[in-house]
Amino acid sequence: MEGYSLAPVVLVDCIGSALMIVLSCGCLRFAFLLRRARPANVLWTYLLAFSLALTAFSVSRSVGHIAGQVLGFAGKGDVWRALLPYSGAVNTLTFMVVGSITLFFQRVQIINRGILNDQKELEKASAEVMRLNRDLQSLVEARTRQLSASEVRYRALFEGSMDMIFIVDHLGRFEDLNQAGASTLGHESPDAVVGVMSLKEFFAKNDDYERLMQELRVYGFVRDRECLFRSRDGEEILVLLSMSVKAPEPNVTRGYHGIAKDITARKQIERQLQRADRMASLGQISAGIAHEINNPLGIILGYSQLILRGCDKNSQDYEDVQTIERQAQNCKRIVEDLLKFARSADTRKTVVDVNQCLRDLVELLARQFESANITLETRLHPKLPPVMGDTEKIKQVFMNLLVNAKQAITGSGLIGIETTTLETGRIRITISDSGAGIPEDLTEKVFDPFFTTKPVGEGTGLGLSVSYGIIRDHGGTIEVKSEVGKGTVFTIQLPAGD
Amino acid sequence: MTFVRRITGVFFSPHTGRRTLTTSLVTALLLAGDHAWALQVHPPPEGLIAHQLAHAFFAATMAVLAYWLQVNRFVRERGWRLIQISCLLLLLWNIDAFAGHWIGLYVPNEVFVGEPGLFSRMVIPGQSVWAMPYVILRLDHLICVPAILCLLLGIRALYLKVVAEDGAGV
């Protein structure tokens, strides 16, 4: 009977079994590498488990087959027959494991797809967040640049302002102050004021401050209020103050910011202009009156003198006409003063040494002042430049001021005379006294013609008017500062001559 | 009395219908009791049947996996396409093995003659019509080795793709 060799079957079985082990181990290796490359991918984890089960299946089956062939060739068929059920059972088990793992594929791939979708969404969201973050960052940078530029701009405005700009808290304590403010208040730097002092300390009148605060609390702002400040060195400064509430919202600490403009100089100029205007009007009137009176007075004097020549000197008529002539002379003097005030009188200008004029007058008046217990204190600038003017008229001014100063002092006192040069090319002459002083409301009127505080008959009220007219005629200014009980200071400024 | 009624399931409340049914079945089983053998006897063919069922299960899962790979469009990638081929080959191998085991039952031992040895063993086809089909079916490594090779190439392709993506910074 013809048969066929089973050698091909045996060879395929042995070689195939060996290849199965090798190839399945290769699967396991690549599955492992795959999972290591992407540990978060659940699909590769599944593939590793699948490969592991298939490797177990391959090894189990191949080892069984090879063992069967080897034991068969070795004549140990009975041993193989004893092992065969176990090998078959293990193979069965591996089939079930491989099959079971396989059935998880759909669930795993759904989970994996979900994870990948979530990952994509997360990446998209992350990219969006990054973009927003970048946008936000650039927005913040741009805004910061704008704020910085704005801060620089407003800081420059704040620091460069010639007016006082300040911020105070609800108690009036300075939180910020510009350099102009510090200078106005008499301090070198804002640091000496900010956080240290309060606005109230600079108000000359406490009532003004309280009223200001009251209005701020009620209305929230105060506009163009004229307030009198007192600087660190005691100088009074008139300011135009505008303030408003800084933070009107509830539950926020209130504070105020404000601007104060120093109008002292402006106010002074205004006063000077008003006075000059008034003086000009009075001068015109005075000049008109003086001219009108001058002619009749001349006639009265002429006829009086004619009558006197023809009268017996011992007669009653002579005495009467002499009285008329004397009074007419007084009137003539007053008229001349009025003309001096009105600048209608002739002025012969020469080089005048002001210091010498003052020395002459001091020498003249020294004894008189000494007997009245008045001390004369002179501080004359050694290199005082001369002025162009009328020596006699300038002397008359000084005489008027010194006589007035003496009259203001009751009992003993001090009269100071000081000359100095100014950077403006002018000289300044100050005549001060420690007398009774002039009330504030009268200081404006002291240069008015016929204004006097002296008893009737003791003064014509033309002395200071004439002085004013003379100084003005010389291109200068005359100012008065006075404080009741402390004294009066007359300050004359004259342009220095060549 | 209430206890007995509960045990026998005679309890006519509409809210307890399911419990009544369960209780009745348990009662019926208890009343129909016979010898309660703790262990069941497993005669020799059971091992083969279990093995064959395992082959069938294995084959079915491979078919299912190949189908899933197809419908989920995994096969657009070369790696998964190779794995799908591997699944189909393993499916084929399971059919081969299943048939081999089955036919083997009908092949008498006399078909195979000769001393143990690579070239000494012979098959006598004239002894049984199932002899040659059985021998051919026993060449199953010609199917399962390519199956595992395809699986290896598939996983390797997937790995190389991942490595390439990582290298490209994907």
Interface residues (C-beta under 8 A of the other chain):
Chain A: M1 E2 G3 Y4 S5 L6 A7 P8 V9 V10 L11 V12 D13 I15 G16 S17 L19 M20 L23 S24 G26 C27 F30 A31 L33 L34 A37 R38 W44 L47 S51 L54 S58 G72 F73 A74 G75 G77 P85 G88 A89 N91 T92 L93 F95 M96 V98 G99 S100 T102 L103 F105 Q106 Q109
Chain B: G47 A50 H51 A54 H55 F57 F58 A60 T61 M62 V64 L65 W68 N72 F74 F112 V113 P116 G117 L118 F119 R121 M122 V123 I124 P125 G126 Q127 V135 R138 L139 D140 H141 L142 C144 V145 I148 L149 L151 L152 I155 R156 L158 Y159 V162 V163 D166
